[in-house]
């Protein structure tokens, strides 16, 4: 009597609308699963077209090409004798659904539409799809003719059903359904489903890996059963990095853990597990069995196929594993670096250009490219032929094999220190020393001639010459003179990105990297269209606090001693004249608040969903030991005034790796106005009124003493 089953799940680096590449990666994963003895293979959400198609889901082309890929999968000899579970959009009765299509030996068994759609944060699934709302019900789906010809089926079941094989019962959840308060796996498990599958499109957020693991293990702790989670990996052409973490769990324990960050386009996990372990686990949970006796049954699709085989007594079983988590600093070193690699190889550029200022933010960005080079060399060393082929294309050398990260970094990263008369020798030296240690091709140049030329045009036209505040100029003059330097740097960066390789006799252009952190973006402490304007920004969703921890990690782990002096230096834009050769301007003084405070404001504004008054009320309690109510009020008003004044800058933010839940990214994530009444008269009056009441109460208490 067979009872041991080998099942497979995977993480695939799919790319929106790359139907050819997506098909090949799906086929490769099925081939690997079969080779390892699996009889069921689960893939990530919407893997056929790529998850991040966004408004392309509205196009009939996307549906057509998805069906064509499905036809190619059904036809392929690779997909024979294994149940294949793939994700794609399907239109049923003129309604678009996010679906799992489950097939075996050229016959579609079930099309299972997603029932709970992700519609918060970066996700807009309700914009493109409709949830299937008819629990435990199916309809007949009329197959398109191109599929009918292959499967010899006219219709197939479409809806909320489970698969009954000869030896077990399998039920599907799709991504968000695991996160809902009433997940389908609860009722499915009570109805005798023993294997749950979850196809995800779940992105990386710092410190959140445990949430996914906890949900999967808890699902099987309460109910028993085997749980397979598949996930997308890679950038998918957008701001998110889908971070793999495919897993197989049973009865509350993990039996297979996939990598969270990896340059492998195809990663397959398999586990051999005993169905009797599920049955015996459930046997003694009497409360579960009482519930199970009352549950409404699911429609069952009968499948004349077994996941186990008769002679399996000697088949070794998989052992539980301890899930290994990365520290936040490790997550930063790996996630954005993998995202950078995807962008570089898919954009077909020859490398990156980074304006390197000698400060923490640009140093962290340089370290991410260096970390990427380390991962590329490691992948090549481990025999990854896809990575090797991509590197050779990027450096335009068919016989090149990278071995040393510093040497590779010299080929694909150009760093550029753009000095002005306001730059200090210390920042210049720090940038140069870091460039030497990571091996980047480093340029030093002076932008003063360009700045003088631009300001000269203004003087020629108006007859007026603006001055810095330190020389007697107004605040308007002072700000304009700072901004012109920052914007000239952006123009110079793009010029060198396009022509620096040409000047060295090499082919191709470079992607310009931005390095504004999430806190500066939140406050708008950046010049619109300056060198924060770039092609992509790997640190745009990471807080200054986390960046400092990451730089400390790089200094110790890589190791890069040049980072020591960068870490201890006060952050400065160096856009105002030096005082006796020393920096006269620091970021925190300019902003009127610390980076630590900014992180708190950001989380309260976005995650706690507070306006000025709500934030004031929460901070009164949080900061009661360090601030008076009036000081809290002043801080909140200063933040909201500056935030709203600069909100328009968010419309032009460089696309950034999304790593924090309080990102102010206007384009996808933080949907708020960019023109405000920056005086906030009603809100600030409520705060002031509350401050006066608190102060009077305190005076009354002091009088009693």
N, C-alpha and C positions, 0 to 999 in steps of 0.2 A: 504493500500500500504506500504510494508516494505521498509525501507530505512536506518535503523540503523544496523551497522555491528560490530561484535566483532571479532577482529583479535589478533593473538598471535605471539610473536617473542621470541627468547630465547638466553641465553648464556650458552654454555655447556663446561665442562672441559673434552674435548676429548683427547685421547692419541694415538699417531701414532702407527698404526698396532694393537691396542687393540680392535679388531673387536667385541669381546664379550661385553666388558665394554661399548664401543661406542654405540652398539645396545641398551643396557639396558637404557643408559642415553637418547637416542633419544625417546624410547618408553615412558619413564617416563615424558619427556617434552610434548609429544603429549597427554598423559593421563591428565596432569595438565591443558593443554590448553582446552581440551574438557570439563573438569570438570568446567572450568570458562566460558563456553558457547561459546568459539571461534569456528569459522567454517573454519579458515585458520591458519595454523601453519608454520612458517618460522624457519629454523635452520641455523647454521653457515656454512661457506665454507668448503667443503670436510669433513663434519662431520662424514661420515660413516667410513672412513679409518683414520681420524685425519689429520690435515693440514700438519704437519711437517714430512711427510714420505720421502721427498727429493728423493734420487736416487731409493728408493723402488718403486716410480711411474713407473720406467722402467720395473718392474717385472710383469709377467703375474699373479703371485699369488695375487698381490694387487688388480688387476682388478677382478679376480675370487672371492676373499673373499668379495669385495665390492658388487658384484652381489648377492652373497649368503645372505648378510645382507639385501639388497634391497628386496630379495624374502621373508625373514623373516618378514620384515615390511609390505609388501603387504598382507601377510597371516594373520597377527595379527588382532584380533578383535578390538584392541585399535585404529587402524588407520581407522576404518570405520566411515563414515559420517563426515569427516573433510578433507579438502584439505591439503595434506602434501607436503611440499617443502623441499627436502633433498639434500645434496651435496655429490658428489662422482666423481671419474674419470671414464670416459666412452671412449671406443675405437670405433670409427666410421670409416669404410673403412680404417682400419689399422693406423689411426691417433688418438693419445690420446688427449682428451679434458677434461678440468676442468668444470664439469657440475652441473646444477640443474636438479633433476628429480622430476617432480611434478605429484602426483597421487591422485586418489580419488576412494574409494570403489573397490580396486583391479584392477583398470585400470590406466595405465600411460597416462596422458593427454599431456605432453610435456617434451622433454629433451632440456634444454636451455644451450648451451655451452657458456663459458666466452669469451668475445670479446676483452677485453683489459687486458693483463697479467701483473702482478707486476714483474718487472725485475730490481730493483735497491736495493741498501742497502743490507738487509739480504735476499731479495727475488730473486729466480732464476726460475720463473715459465716457462720461455721460454726454459729452459733446459729440462723440462719434458712434457710440453703441447704446443699445437698449438692454437693460437687464432682463433675463428670463424670470418671470415672476410666478410661474405656475409650478409650485413645488410638487414633486413626485408625479408629474404629468409629462407625457410625450405626444408629439404629433408626427405625421408622416412628412418627411422632407423629400421633395422631388429633386432628384439629382440632375445636374446639368448634363446635356447629352455627351460631352467629352468624357465625363466620369462614368456615365451609364455604359458606354461602349467598353470600358475597361472592366467594370465590376459586374456587369450583367444584372445590375439591380436597378429597378425603376425608382423605388423609394427606400429610405432608411429612417430609423427612429431619430427624432430630434427632440431634446428636452432633458428633463431631470430624471435620469435612470442610472442603474448600476449594471455591471457586467457579471454574469454568473458563468464562470468557467466550470470545467469538469471537477475541479478540486477546491475552488475558493470563490470569493466574491470581491470585486474591485469597484471602488467608487471614486469619483473625481471631485476635487475642490480646485478652484482657480484663484491663485494669489490672494486678493482681498478677502475672499470668503473665509480664510483662516483667521483673519483679524476681526471679523464681525462678532458681535455678542452671541449670536446663535449660529455657530458654524455648522455647515452641512455634515461634517464628520461625526457630530454628536448623534444625530438621528440615523445616519447611515450605519454607524457602529452598532447602535441598538438593534438595527434591522439585520445584523449579521454580516455586514461588510467587514472583511478582514484586512484588506490592503487599501489604504487611502493614498491618492496621488495629488500633488499640488504643483501646478505649473506656474511659476512666478516671473514677474518682471519687476524685481525689487532692487532699489538703488542703495548705494553706500551712504550712510550718514555716520559721522564719528560717534563712537561709543554705543552703537545700536545693534551690533551683531548678536548680542545675547537675546534681544527681543524675539528674533526669528527662531532661534534655537529653543528658547523657553516655550514658545507657542507650540512647536512641533512635539517636543518631549511631553509637555503637559497634555496635549491631545491624546497621546497614547498611554499616558499614566492613568488618566481617569477611565478610559474606555477600552484599553488594550488595543492591539492591532499593529500593523506595519505601516509606516508613513514614509512616502518618498517625496522629497522636495527638489524640484528642478528650478534653475534660475538662469536668466540671461547674464552675460558678463560682457565687459567692455563699454565703450562710450556710446555706441549706437548712433553716433553723429550728433550728439547733443551735449547739454551741460551735465547730465547725470552720468555716473559710472555705476553700472550694474555689477554687483560684486560677488557673483557666484554663490559660494557657501551651499552648494548642493549637499543634500544629506539623506541618509536612510536611518530611520529610528524604529524601534520596536519596544512596546511595553515600557515606555519611559526612559529607555537608554538609546544612545546614538551608536550605530554600528558602522557608519561610513561618513567621513567628513571630507567635503571638497574644499579646495583652496578658496580664500576670499579674494585674493589678488594674484593674477597669474597672466603670463603672456601666451599661454596655450589657448588656441582658438576653440579647441574641443577637449572637454574633460568629462570622462564617464566614470561614474561610481557604480559598483555592483556589490551586492551582499547576498549570501545564501542563508536563508532563515527557515526555521521550522514552524509551520502553521499550527502544529500542536502546542507550541509555546504560547501562541495567542489564545488558543481555546482553553488551555489550563489556567492562564492568567485571568481570563474572564470568568472562569467557573466559580471562583470564590468571592466575587464581588456581587453579593446578593442584591444590593441596591440597584446596580446596573441591570441585573437580570430581571428584577421586578419591572423596571422601566421598559426593558426590551419586550416584555410580554404584552405591553399596551401600545407599542409604537405602530403607526400607520406604515404599511409596507411600501417599498420603492418598486416601480416597474423594473423587471429584470430582463436584460437582453441575454439570451442563452448563447453560449459560445462553445462549440464543439472542439475544445482545445484545453490542454492542461498546462499549468505553469510548473508542475512537478513531474517527475518520471517515476516509474515503478521501482527501478533498482537504484535506490538512493541511500541505502543504509550506511555505506562507507563514505558518502559525500560529506566533506568537512563543513562545519557551520562557521559563519562569521562571528567574531568576538566583539563585545562592546568596546568602544574607545572613549577616551576622555577628550572633550572638545577643547581645542587650544585656541585661545583668543589673543589677538594682537593688542599691544598697548596703543593709546591714541597716537603717540609719536610714531610708532611703527605703521599704523594705519595711514598716516599722512605720507610717510616715506614710500609707501607701496601704492595706495589708491590713485592719487593724482599723477604719479609716475607712469602707471599703466595707462591712464587716460591720455597723457601726453604722447605715449607711444602710439596709441590708436590714431590720434589726430595727425601725428607726423606721417605715419605710413599711408594713411588713407587720403591725406591731402596731397600726396605726391610731391612734397617739398623736400629740400635737401638738408633741413636742420632748423635751428632756432636762433633768433637774435634776441639777446636780453640786455636792456639798459641796466648796468650794475652800478648801484650808487654807493655801495659800502655800508648800507643799512641792513636791518634784519629782514625786511620783506623781500628785497631783490636777492639777498643772500639765500633765503629759504627757497626761492624759485630756482636759483642756480643749483642748489642741493637736490632739488627734485629732478632736474635734468640729469645730474650726476647719478642719482639713485636709479633713474631709468636706464642709464648706460650700464650700471652694475647688473640690473635685472636682465638686460639684453645679453650681456656677456655670459651670465649664468645659464640663460635659456639655450644659447648656442652650445655651451659646454655640455649641457644635458641632452644635446642632439635634436633640438627643435629646428627642423629644416625650414619651416615657414618663417620663423624669426630671422634665420640666416639669409633667406632669399630677400626678405624685406630690407634688411640692413644693406645688403649688396646693391639693391635698387636705390636706396637713399644716398649712399656715398658714391654711387655710379662706378663701382668696381666689381666686376663679376667674380673675381677670385678672392675677394677680401674676406677674412674671417676675424671678427673682433675677439680679442682675448683680454685686453687691459681696459678697464672702464675709463681711465684718464686719456688713453690714446683715442678711444672712440669719442669721448667728449670733445676732444680737440677737433674732430672731423665734423661734428654735428651741432656744436654750440659755439656761437660767437658772442662774447660779452663785450660791452662797450661802456667805458666810463666817460661821461660827457661833462667835462669841467666848465665852470664859469668863474668869473672873478669872485663869486660868493662861495666857491667850494673850498673846503679845507684840505690841507695836505694829508691829514689823517684818513679822511674817507677815501681819497685817491689810493693811498697805500693799502688800506684794507681791501678794497675791490681788487687791486692788482694781486695781492697775496692769495686771496681766495681763488682767483682765476688760475693762478699757477698751481695751486694744490688740486683743483678738480681737473686741470688740463685743458680748459677752454681756450679757444683762439681769442686773445684779448686785445682790444683796441683802446687807446686813450686819445681823446680829442678835446678841443676847446670850442665851445659854442658862442663865445663872446662876439666874434665878427658877425655872426648871423643875427644875434640879439641886437647889436648896435645898428645893423642895417635895417631891421624891422622898425625899431624905435625911431631911427633916422627918417624913415618914410613918413611917420606920423608928424615928426617935428617939421619936416619940409612942407607938409600940407597945411599944418595948423599954426606954425610959428611958435608952438609951445613945446617945452622939454620937461617931461615928467621926472620927478625925483622920488627916491626912497624916503620913507618917514624919518630915518636916521639923519638924512640930509635936509630935512625940512619939508618934505612932500606930504600931501594929504593921504588919508587912508585909501582913497580911490587910486591915486597915483601909485602908491605902494603895492596894492593888489595887482594892478595892471602890469607893473614891472616884474612881479613874481610870475604871473601867468604867462607872459611872453617867453620867459626862459623855459617854462615847463612845456609850452606848445612847440617851441623850436626843437626841443629834444624829441618830441614825437615825430616831427617831420624828418629830422636827421636819422632817427631809428629806422623809419620806413625806407629812406634812401639807401642806407647801408644794408638793410635786409634784402633789397632787390639787387644791389650791385656789388656787395663785398665779395661774394664768391666769383663773380665775373672778374673783379680786379685781381683775384688770385689764380685766374685761369681755370676755375672749376665751374661745373654746370649747375643750374638751378637757382632757386631763391630760398629765403628763410622766412619762417613764421615768426612774427614779433610777439614776444611774451610780455604780458602785463604783470604787475606785482603790487596791486592795491589789495589790502586785506579786507575782510568782511566788515570790521568795525569802522575803518575809514570810509568805506562805501556808505555804510549806514548813516554816518554823520554828513557825508558829502565833503569830507576833508580831502579833496583832490580837485585838480583843475580839469574842467570839461575839455576833452580832446587834447589832453597832454600825454605824457608817456605812460599813463595808466590806460590810455586807449591803445589797444593792441589787437592781435588776431584772437588770442585766447589768454586766459588768466588762470593758472593752476591753483592760486592761493586765494582767489576772490571769495570763497565761501569758508575761509578759515580765520579764526580770531587771532589777534595779536598774541594773546596768552598761549594758545596752542602752538603758534608758529615759533615762539621762543623755546618751548619745550622740544619741538621738532629740531630746531637748530642745535640745541644742547645734545640731543640724541645723535645727530650727524657728527658733531664734534667728537663725541666719544666712540661712536660705532664705526665710522668710515675709515680712519679718523681724519678730521680736518681742523688742525689747531688754529688756523686763521680765523675761525668762527668765534674764538674766545674774545678777541677785542671788539668784534661786531656786536656780540651779545651785551657787553657792558657799556657800550656807547649809547648816549641818549638819542632816541629817534629824532631826526631833523630833516626838513626838506631842503635846507641850504639854498634858499632863494632870496634871502636878505643879506646885505653886506656884513662881512665879518667884523667883529670888534677886537682889535689888536690881534688879528690872525686867528681868533677863536670864534666858534659858532655862537651866534647871538640869538638863535631862534630854535626852539624845540617844539615837537609836534604837540605834546600834551599841554604846553603853555598856550600854543596857538588855538587848540581846540577848547581850552577852558575846562577840560575834564580828562580823567585818566582812561587808559585802554581797559582797565579792569571795570571801571564804571560803565563804559560803553557796552561791554558784553552784557552787563546786567540790564541796561536800557533795551538793548536789542532783543533779549529773551522776553522781557516783560511786554514789549510792544507787539511782538509777533506771536510768541507761544502762549503767553497769558492773555493776549488780546486786550491790552489796556490802552485807553486814551490818556491824556495828561492827568485827569483827576484820578483815574483808577491806578495809574502808576504811582502817583503821589501817595495814595492810601497804602499801597503795598510797601513802598520804600520807607514809609514812616515806621513800620514794624521792623523791616529788614535792617535798617540803619539806625535804630533807636539809640544804640550805644555810642555811635560816633557822630551823629548829626542832630541838630535841633530841628523842629518842624519847619522853621523858616529856611534853614540851610537846605533841607530836602526840597522844599518848594522852589528855591532858587535854582537848584541843580536840574529839577524836572523841567522848569520853564526854559532854562538855557538849552537843554537837549532838544525839546520840541521846537523851539524857535529855529535852531540851526538845522535840525533834521528837515523841517518843512521848507525852510528857505532853499535848501540844496536838493530837495527831492527830485527836481527836474534832471539832475545829473544821472539818476538811476536809469533814465530812458536811453542813455548812451553807454551804459556799462559794458565793458568787454565781456563776452561770454565766458563765464567762470565755472570751474568745477564746483558742483553743489555739495558742500560737506556739512553745512550747519542749518538747523531748522529755523534760524532767525535771519537768513539771508535777505537783503533788501532788493534782490534782483527783480526789476520791474517787468522784464520781458516774459517770464514764465511763472514766477513763484509768488511775488508780493504785489497783488493787484490792488493798488491804492492810487489816489490822484497824484499828479505831480505839480499842481498849482493849488496852493493853500492860502488861507488868510493866516499869515505867519504870526499875527498878534494873539491868536487863540483867545479873544476877549472873554467869551462866556466861560470857557474851561478854566482859564487862569483866575477869573474872578471867583469861581467855586473853590479853587485851591487857596486863594488869599483869605477867603471867608473862613475856611476851615483852620488856617494857620492862626488867625486872630482868636478864634474860639479856643484853640488849644493853648495859646499864650495866656489868655485870660484865666483859663482853668488853672494853669500852672501858677499864675500870680496869686490866685485865691488860696491855693495850697500853701504857697510860700508865706502868705499872710497868717494862715492858721499856725504855722510853725512859730 
